[in-house]
Each structure stands twice: as structure tokens, then as C-alpha cells.
């Protein structure tokens, strides 16, 4: 993994961590969470992020 790839992964994971917290606190809906996830997957194109993109939604059930 290159330094640039690692940086993109970190930014994606940090962004989605904050977004998951907003979802858990009821500040955003699951649909809004999915929209944010889609936007930042496209922006950062993380290598591992796609493996975890729906993890928080399935763990809430």
C-alpha cells in the first residue's frame, strides 16, 4: 500500500467513523448514512473501506 493509498484510507475511515456516530445518535437516517458513504467511497476510493462500508448498518440489526 502506497503512502497516498494509506492517506486516502485514513481519511475515509475517519469520515465514516464520525458519520457512524451521527447515525447511532439519531442525527442522520440510514439513507443519509448510505449517501455519505457513497460520496466518500467515490472521493477517497479506499482499498479496505469497501469491505466495511455496510458493517455498521448490519451490526445494528
C-alpha positions in Angstrom: 0.0 0.0 0.0 1.5 3.3 -1.0 1.6 6.4 1.3 -1.2 8.0 -0.8 -3.4 4.9 -0.6 -2.9 4.8 3.2 -3.8 8.5 3.5 -7.0 8.0 1.5 -7.9 5.0 3.6 -7.3 7.0 6.8 -9.4 9.9 5.6 -12.3 7.6 4.6 -12.2 5.7 7.8 -12.1 8.9 9.9 -15.0 10.4 8.0 -17.1 7.3 8.2 -16.4 7.0 12.0 -17.9 10.4 12.5 -20.8 9.5 10.2 -21.5 6.3 12.1 -21.6 8.2 15.4 -24.1 10.6 13.9 -26.2 7.6 12.8 -26.0 6.0 16.2 -27.1 9.2 17.9 -30.1 9.5 15.5 -28.8 12.7 13.9 -28.9 11.2 10.4 -31.0 8.4 8.9 -29.7 5.1 7.4 -30.5 6.5 4.0 -28.4 9.6 4.7 -25.6 7.4 6.0 -25.6 5.4 2.7 -25.5 8.6 0.7 -22.5 9.9 2.7 -20.8 6.5 2.3 -21.3 6.6 -1.5 -19.9 10.1 -1.8 -16.8 9.4 0.2 -16.2 6.0 -1.4 -16.1 7.8 -4.7 -13.9 10.6 -3.3 -11.3 8.6 -1.5 -11.5 5.3 -3.3 -10.2 3.4 -0.2 -8.7 -0.1 -0.6 -10.2 -1.6 2.5 -13.1 0.8 3.0 -15.4 -1.1 0.7 -15.0 -4.1 2.9 -16.5 -2.2 5.9 -18.9 0.2 4.1 -22.1 -1.6 5.4 -20.7 -3.1 8.5 -22.3 -0.6 10.9 -25.7 -0.9 9.4 -25.7 -4.7 9.6 -24.4 -4.7 13.2 -27.3 -2.6 14.4 -29.9 -5.1 13.5 
